[in-house]
Amino acid sequence: MKLPQQNILIVEDDLEIARIVADHLRKAGFHTVWASTGKEGWEEFKRTPVDLVLVDLMMPEMDGFSLSRMIRLESDVPLLIISAKHEDENKVLGLDSGADDYITKPFSLEELTARVNSHLRRYRRYENGGEGGRKTSYLHGLTIDYSNRLVLLEGEQVLLTAKELELLFLLAKNPFRTFSKPELYEHIWQQEDMSGNNTVTVHVKGLRSKLKDESKSPKFIQTVWGSGYRFIGEETT
């Protein structure tokens, strides 16, 4: 059985489709939040805890592919694409961007609800069976507790700013992936990066200082010269 009042984010620029889907899901017992552009969808995702996301592909400001990739960097929440594009290429691109399912328009509302319930049940089982994954320990004394938003170094809490915490979480959840400074800025500060902006550099420096991580011999955050930064912490077994 589905959990009552789970939150579903609908990112769809067609008002009529969004209204029909939202009304149907509310009648099925869900709480819904609607965003009309990809950018609004990302802002809403960052602001509101959601249990599942429905994303259209063709939207203003940010398309569904980009939004799916950004969400997937931060969360394993079920993500379903709903699109009028039937081509296999788009389905492959959608799934490659991190989506769990691809539903083509027009679709049956009953089928949509069935798929939503199926993905929520699967995600709930995954979460119940994987709580240990929410707290990860690394060599050199670092522990990241994602559930409680805590960072410990040698057992002592490290007091990070909100942005430093988001920066560390993003990097650590995607180990050995190199993020450019513009990518990090746009993802965390939710604004387009401007030439000469050193905000990311300053925050990385502050984060390294608090983690006692030397840039010349890094244990956690490595500078990839000319490219950006990546997390290299080694998990303890």
N, C-alpha and C positions, 0 to 999 in steps of 0.2 A: 504493500500500500504506500502511496505517496505521503510525504509529510505535509501537514497543513501549512498554508501560508508561506510556502517557499517563494523566494523572490526570483522573478524572471525578467531579464533586461531584453527589451525588443528594440533593435536598431534598424529602423525602416523609414525611408523618406516618403513613402506613399502613405498619406494619412489614412485613407480608407482601409487599406490592407492592415495597417497597424491597429486601427480601431477594432476591426473584425477579430483579429488574432487576440488582442488584449481582452476584449469582451468574452471571448470563448474561454480563454485560460482562466479568467477571473471566475467564471461560472464553474470551472473545474476545480476551484479551490486555491488557485495561486494568486499571489500579489504580483502585479506587473508594473514595470517602469518603462517609459518610452523615450527614445532619443531619435531625432529626425535626421541627424548627420553622423558620419563616422567620428568626427571630433567630439560631438556631444556624447556619443556613445562611450568613448574613451573616458571623458570627464565623469560621466555617470558611473562607469565601472569603478573608477578610482574612489568615488565618493560614497557609493552605496554597496553594501555587501549583497552579492547576488549568488544564486544557486545554479543558474543556467543562463546562457546568452543565446538569443536568436539574432542572426546578423544577415542583412541583405548585402549583396555584393556591390551593386552600382549605386553609390551614394556621393553626395557632395562633400567637399573638404577632405575626407579620408575614405578610401574604398574599403570594402569588407575584407579583402585580402590583408591589407595593412593593419586594420583593426584586429583581426584574428591573430596575426603574428604578435602584436603588442600585448594582447591579453594573455596569449600563451606563454610569453616570457615571464609573466608574474603569477599565473594561476593554472591549475589543472581543471578548473570548473568546466562542466560540459558546455560545448560551443557548437551550435547547429547553424549551418548556412541555409537560408531560404532565398532562392534566386530564380529568375525567369530564364537564366542561361542554362540550356540543356546540354551543351557540348561537353564531351568527355574531358577535354582539355581544361575547362573551367572547374569541373568537378575535381580533377587531379590537383589543380592549383589550390583549390579551396581546402582540400584535405591536407595538402602539403603545408599550408599556412597554419595548421594546427586545429582545424575543425574536426569534430568527432562524427559529423553526419552532414549530408547534403540533401536538401529537400527542394525539388523543383516546383515552381508555380505553373499552373494552379495546383493546389494540393487540398486534400481532404482535411478538414479541421479535426476530425476524429483520428486520422492518421497522425497528424501533428501532435495531438495530445498523447497518443500512444507512444510515440518516439520520445517525447519529453519525459514521460513517466519512466520509460525504459532506461534512458540515460541517467536520470536522477537516482534510480535504484542502483544502477551499476556504480555510480560515483559514491553513493552512500556506503556501499560495501567496500569500495576502495579506501574511503576515509576511515572507516571503522577498523579495517585491517592494517592500516598504515600510519597509525598515529606516531610511531617512532620516527617516521620520516620528517616530522615537523620539528624535530630537534636534532641537529647534526653537530658532531664534534670532529675537530680537525687536529692534526699534529700541531705542536707548539702552543697548545692550551686554549685554542679558540673553540667556543661553543655558540652556535646560533640557534635560538629557540624561536621558531617562526610563529608558533601558536600564541605565545605570550609577548612577542616582539621584544625579546631580550637578547643581548649579546654579552657573553662572559669571556673573560681572559684569565686563565689560571684560577677559575672559580670566582673571580670578582666581576661584578657588573661593570660594563663599559658604558658610560653615559654618552650617547650619541644624539645629535640633533635629528629631527624628523627626516630631513633630506639625506643625511649621512646614513641613517638606517635604511632608507629606501634604496640608496645607492648600493650598500653592501648586500641587501637582500637580492636585488636584481642581478648583481654580478655572481653571487654565490649560488643562486638557483640555476645559473647557466654557466657552470664551470668550464674554463678553457675556451669560452667563446669571447672573441675580441669585440668590444664595443667602442665605436668612435666617440669622440667628445660630443659632436652634434647629436648622435643617437641617444646618448645618456641624458643630455640636456632636454631634448624633446620628449623623451619618455618620462622623466621624473619631474621636470618643471612644466611640462605640458605646453611649451611655447616653442616657436621656431627659433633655432639657434642663430645668433647674429655674429658677424665677423668681429673678432677681437674679444669675444666673450670668454672670460677665464673662470666662470663660475664653477664648472666641473673640476678644473685643475685645483682650485682652492679647496673644494670639498674633499677631493681625493687626498690632498695633502693633510687635511684635518683628520680624516678617517685613518690614514696610515699612522699618524702621530698617536692617536688614541689606541690603536691596535699594536703599537710598538713595532711597526713593520717598516723596515728600512727599504727605501726605493732601490738602492744599489744591490741589495741581497734580499729580495722580497720573499716572504713566507705565504702571503695571502693575495695581495694585489700587485700584479706585474704590469709595468708599462711596456706596451708594444710600440716601439718607436716608429713614428710616422703613421700609426694606426689608431691607438687608443689604449684601453686598459682591459685586463682580464683577470679572473679569479683563479688562483692556482693552488688553493689550500687542499691538502691531502686529508681525506676522511680517515678517521681511526676505525679499525675493525672491531 
